[in-house]
Amino acid sequence: MNQRRSFAITLIGLSEPEIRLVKSICALTANRPRAYHVLNDLQQTPDIYIVNAESDSALDIHRRLAQLHHSPVIYASRTPSEQGFHLKRPMLPSALLKLLETVTITAHNFTPELARIGAAELQERDSNNNHLISQVLSSQASRQSFRALIVDDSPTVRKQLELFLKLLGGVVDCAETGELGMELAAKQFYDMIFLDVVLPNVDGYQVCRTIRKQRSTKSTPIIMLTSKSSPFDRVRGTLAGCSTYLTKPVDSTLFKEVVHKYLPQNAISDLPLMPTAQPI
């Protein structure tokens, strides 16, 4: 039985917005039974090709690569393809997710028994994230009015917060460990820091205390994220120096209030609502 959890994708001839879309979808599936990642080297063996079927050069590259690697191919075009799998352009996040699921099941025999979360459920659970991705990719805003740091060991949490904050035109840095978070905070000014309590090695409380000891970050707003909600945990966060506490799953109203309170005012005029009680 196939035990693979992550499928490699080679992109050929896609536009920059399409590449960002595929990579964003891959990031959202990082912790799921059926995950995907994009290869950066055409010489590497992919599980799936995604090819711009409207580009002769892209089709030619794929024909040459297919002689070495006989992997299933998704043809992206505005009109249906006569061969392989077809992905309609412009790409929609939900359609891309569904098609990737279809390819891994039919071409790679990655059955629902191995992946408890099927395509339909995955689409439903990530529909809010897909909407955020679409907004980010279609946004014409060129302003960069703030910088935020996200410190969380969950790729899904990092991507959700990153997408949401990028809607405001902000520059977002991410760290998956407390050590990296402290290193980034010492080198770069941030308007806001999102900090998970439960981190490998160094926990969020220690990270918060360390950041507060630095003169440059003494007043930086630090929002701690936790799945716990006891008064004791809130006291620990306050003593460590955090600005406020948000319990996961994050309530959309509370999240919006926090962003309004701490981000520069010129960055929040068109702030969208985060999905209510989205489990991140």
Order of alpha helices (4+ residues) and beta strands (2+ residues): beta-alpha-beta-beta-alpha-beta-beta-alpha-alpha-alpha-beta-alpha-beta-alpha-beta-alpha-beta-alpha-beta-alpha
